[in-house]
Amino acid sequence: MPVLPVGGETSFAANEAVVMRSAAVDVTKGVIAGARHWLMEEAPEATVAAGVRFIDVPSPRQRGARAPAGT
């Protein structure tokens, strides 16, 4: 399943993706520029745009890439 962990630039940033990769294979990191912890309150347009871009772009598995062995 594709996963989009999103963090604020001055808070968790890309560390959200690092953590999620311990539980998921198809992880796309999302970082909201200028945001801290409260993404929807601090940068609602950028946060929604990140989600929309993620939904609109097929994941590697949807494009026909082979899943790693054991998944």
N, C-alpha and C positions, 0 to 999 in steps of 0.2 A: 504494500500500500504506500503510495507517495505521502510524504510527510513534509510540512513546511513549519519548522520552528522559527519564530520571529523574536528578535530581541532589539532593544533600543541601543543606539550607537554608544551612548555613554553609560549603559547599564550592562546587560548580559551580552549584547552584540552577537557575534558569531558563536559564542559559547553554548547557546541553546542548541545549535546544530551538532556540536561536539558531543553533548550529552545524549541527544536523540540517536546518534549513530551507534550507540551501545545497544539500542533496542530495535533499530530499523535499518534497512538497506537503502531504500530509495528516499534519501533526505536531501532537501534543497534548503540552504540557509537563507534567512531573510533578516536584513538589518535595516532598521528605520533610522535614517540620518537625523541627527539632532535630538532624537527622543531619548528619554531615560527609561523608567520602568512602566509608566502608564501610557502605553502606546495609543490606545483609542482616545484618550483625553488630550494627549500632547500632539499627536500627528494623525488624526483620523483619516484624512485623505490618503496619505502615504501608506497607512496600514491597510486600508481597504484595497488600494491599488496593488499592493504586494499580494494579497489574497486572490484578487482577480487575475493577475498575471500567472500565478501558480495554477489556478484552475484552467486557464486558457491554453497552457502549454502542455502537450503530452509528456508524460514521464518516459524515461528510457524503456521501461517495460512495455508501455503502451505503444512505443515506436518499434517494438520487436526485438529489443536487446534481450539477450539470454540472462536469466537469473543466475547469480552465483551458486555454485554447488552447495547443497545443504540448506537452501532456503525454500 
